[in-house]
Amino acid sequence: MEQLPTDSLNGAYLQVEEARFDQNGIRSLYESEAFPLPRRRKPAANTDADAA
């Protein structure tokens, strides 16, 4: 999810038993605080303070 462009999930869905999640649902599940797997850290933006 970290490396995929937003539109790469067009037409994708995830079905779990009777629940079906479209691209927005998949992203919501991934971004949820309850997501059970570790995520990659987003790189920090470079600032002038970092260079000092």
Helices and strands as residue ranges (DSSP letters): G 6-9, E 14-16, E 19-21, H 23-31, H 48-51
